[in-house]
Amino acid sequence: MLMKEILDQGRISLSFEFFPPKTPTGWERLFENIADLSPLAPSSVSVTYGAGGTTRSQTHELVLRIHKETGITVVPHQTCVAATRGDVTAILSEYEQIGIENVLALRGDPPQDDPDWTPPQDGFHHAIDLVKFIRERFPRFSIGVAGFPEGHPEMPNRLLEIDYLKQKVDAGADYIVTQLFFDNRDFYDFCERCRLAGITVPIIAGIMPLRTRQGMLRMAELAAGARFPAALLKRVAEAEHDEEVECIGTEWAIEQVKDLVAHQVSGIHFYTLNSATATCEIFSRLGLC
Ligand SMILES: Cc1cc2nc3c(=O)[nH]c(=O)nc-3n(C[C@H](O)[C@H](O)[C@H](O)COP(=O)(O)OP(=O)(O)OC[C@H]3O[C@@H](n4cnc5c(N)ncnc54)[C@H](O)[C@@H]3O)c2cc1C
């Protein structure tokens, strides 16, 4: 089903994100977790794609298996930072043939160790170029794009950033999925700034339950500078071990999701890290299934 149609149904869309595992054991565990998550009847699931095209075949395999084995609507992520138009055409043509009709169009991050890096010839500079290309070449696809409630680290000018997001939507995106956040006020403020700028498409909130202290440090580094509210940091600091951190993270996410549901958001996207535990707990505690 097209994401555009799912979001038009007027119900809160609930989606789960997975990444292609690196080992055979990881694949086995992921499909056990997908089996646990399937009864929650998500509106869709999404599969990440390595920025440099590193997971091209694994992303394709995971998209194909979920599509065939579960019948759940799958949204492949597609980054363009190291891709040519030929690469994107080949990948999306294969998806089109097997009945995939959605894509999350992203730029990805350029290699950090190469400050002079430029896109390949016949490549893309920003996600907007990918959106325009897909809209023209694959007009039936429903296209999602990324949004950053706390701001994207490369763009200090928050006014210009929303202008660029508006341009990305005007180029043909049907919806926005946000980077994870831990303070819902950041999300509501972002939505309001989008609406003020004339962005009217649905905005899906990205939620990632915290699991370990180490994970929190990694998130701070990688996830476009996730801001951890003091109240959350205080609880984590008082925890004696990671099991306690996981409970704190799940409780925090439950409160976030409860509040988002009360605000009747368009959708909630769970960054599952390939694990069913926290997401199942959130769904069962909030009666979402
Ligand atoms: C929901 C979600 C899923 C993600 N999935 C993946 C994934 O699967 N694989 C992966 O590698 N990464 C993924 N990312 C991370 C993402 O690729 C990076 O954060 C990347 O740096 C930004 O991608 P973008 O699509 O927002 O890029 P863009 O929209 O191109 O924006 C990148 C930067 O350029 C600025 N900008 C935009 N247009 C212009 C312009 N015309 N001129 C100057 N500056 C401009 C923007 O303000 C921003 O600072 C995901 C992020 C999110 C939120």
Ligand as a Chemical Component Dictionary entry (heavy atoms), coordinates in Angstrom:
data_LIG
# 
_chem_comp.id                   LIG 
_chem_comp.type                 NON-POLYMER 
_chem_comp.pdbx_formal_charge   0 
_chem_comp.three_letter_code    LIG 
# 
loop_
_chem_comp_atom.comp_id 
_chem_comp_atom.atom_id 
_chem_comp_atom.alt_atom_id 
_chem_comp_atom.type_symbol 
_chem_comp_atom.charge 
_chem_comp_atom.model_Cartn_x 
_chem_comp_atom.model_Cartn_y 
_chem_comp_atom.model_Cartn_z 
_chem_comp_atom.pdbx_ordinal 
LIG C1  C1  C 0 14.041 9.003  9.348  1  
LIG C2  C2  C 0 15.497 8.981  8.958  2  
LIG C3  C3  C 0 16.021 7.857  8.321  3  
LIG C4  C4  C 0 17.362 7.824  7.943  4  
LIG N1  N1  N 0 17.849 6.708  7.307  5  
LIG C5  C5  C 0 19.121 6.661  6.871  6  
LIG C6  C6  C 0 19.643 5.529  6.163  7  
LIG O1  O1  O 0 18.937 4.537  5.924  8  
LIG N2  N2  N 0 20.943 5.556  5.752  9  
LIG C7  C7  C 0 21.757 6.642  5.999  10 
LIG O2  O2  O 0 22.926 6.611  5.593  11 
LIG N3  N3  N 0 21.301 7.732  6.658  12 
LIG C8  C8  C 0 20.018 7.771  7.107  13 
LIG N4  N4  N 0 19.538 8.893  7.771  14 
LIG C9  C9  C 0 20.472 9.998  8.078  15 
LIG C10 C10 C 0 20.536 11.072 6.944  16 
LIG O3  O3  O 0 20.935 10.496 5.728  17 
LIG C11 C11 C 0 21.548 12.146 7.376  18 
LIG O4  O4  O 0 21.119 12.776 8.555  19 
LIG C12 C12 C 0 21.915 13.195 6.331  20 
LIG O5  O5  O 0 22.964 14.012 6.854  21 
LIG C13 C13 C 0 20.784 14.146 5.968  22 
LIG O6  O6  O 0 19.948 13.556 5.089  23 
LIG P1  P1  P 0 18.732 14.380 4.387  24 
LIG O7  O7  O 0 18.048 13.399 3.548  25 
LIG O8  O8  O 0 17.987 15.150 5.387  26 
LIG O9  O9  O 0 19.601 15.365 3.467  27 
LIG P2  P2  P 0 19.270 16.812 2.801  28 
LIG O10 O10 O 0 17.828 17.077 2.742  29 
LIG O11 O11 O 0 20.060 16.848 1.548  30 
LIG O12 O12 O 0 19.898 17.794 3.883  31 
LIG C14 C14 C 0 21.275 17.672 4.263  32 
LIG C15 C15 C 0 21.780 19.044 4.746  33 
LIG O13 O13 O 0 21.853 19.944 3.646  34 
LIG C16 C16 C 0 21.034 21.090 3.876  35 
LIG N5  N5  N 0 20.452 21.457 2.574  36 
LIG C17 C17 C 0 19.369 20.925 1.983  37 
LIG N6  N6  N 0 19.168 21.492 0.775  38 
LIG C18 C18 C 0 20.166 22.374 0.601  39 
LIG C19 C19 C 0 20.527 23.265 -0.453 40 
LIG N7  N7  N 0 19.798 23.369 -1.578 41 
LIG N8  N8  N 0 21.655 24.034 -0.307 42 
LIG C20 C20 C 0 22.397 23.956 0.838  43 
LIG N9  N9  N 0 22.091 23.134 1.876  44 
LIG C21 C21 C 0 20.992 22.340 1.751  45 
LIG C22 C22 C 0 20.005 20.663 4.898  46 
LIG O14 O14 O 0 19.520 21.769 5.651  47 
LIG C23 C23 C 0 20.849 19.716 5.765  48 
LIG O15 O15 O 0 21.644 20.437 6.681  49 
LIG C24 C24 C 0 18.213 8.944  8.203  50 
LIG C25 C25 C 0 17.690 10.068 8.864  51 
LIG C26 C26 C 0 16.351 10.102 9.234  52 
LIG C27 C27 C 0 15.803 11.309 9.955  53 
# 
loop_
_chem_comp_bond.comp_id 
_chem_comp_bond.atom_id_1 
_chem_comp_bond.atom_id_2 
_chem_comp_bond.value_order 
_chem_comp_bond.pdbx_ordinal 
LIG C1  C2  SING 1  
LIG C2  C3  SING 2  
LIG C2  C26 DOUB 3  
LIG C3  C4  DOUB 4  
LIG C4  N1  SING 5  
LIG C4  C24 SING 6  
LIG N1  C5  DOUB 7  
LIG C5  C6  SING 8  
LIG C5  C8  SING 9  
LIG C6  O1  DOUB 10 
LIG C6  N2  SING 11 
LIG N2  C7  SING 12 
LIG C7  O2  DOUB 13 
LIG C7  N3  SING 14 
LIG N3  C8  DOUB 15 
LIG C8  N4  SING 16 
LIG N4  C9  SING 17 
LIG N4  C24 SING 18 
LIG C9  C10 SING 19 
LIG C10 O3  SING 20 
LIG C10 C11 SING 21 
LIG C11 O4  SING 22 
LIG C11 C12 SING 23 
LIG C12 O5  SING 24 
LIG C12 C13 SING 25 
LIG C13 O6  SING 26 
LIG O6  P1  SING 27 
LIG P1  O7  DOUB 28 
LIG P1  O8  SING 29 
LIG P1  O9  SING 30 
LIG O9  P2  SING 31 
LIG P2  O10 DOUB 32 
LIG P2  O11 SING 33 
LIG P2  O12 SING 34 
LIG O12 C14 SING 35 
LIG C14 C15 SING 36 
LIG C15 O13 SING 37 
LIG C15 C23 SING 38 
LIG O13 C16 SING 39 
LIG C16 N5  SING 40 
LIG C16 C22 SING 41 
LIG N5  C17 SING 42 
LIG N5  C21 SING 43 
LIG C17 N6  DOUB 44 
LIG N6  C18 SING 45 
LIG C18 C19 SING 46 
LIG C18 C21 DOUB 47 
LIG C19 N7  SING 48 
LIG C19 N8  DOUB 49 
LIG N8  C20 SING 50 
LIG C20 N9  DOUB 51 
LIG N9  C21 SING 52 
LIG C22 O14 SING 53 
LIG C22 C23 SING 54 
LIG C23 O15 SING 55 
LIG C24 C25 DOUB 56 
LIG C25 C26 SING 57 
LIG C26 C27 SING 58 
# 
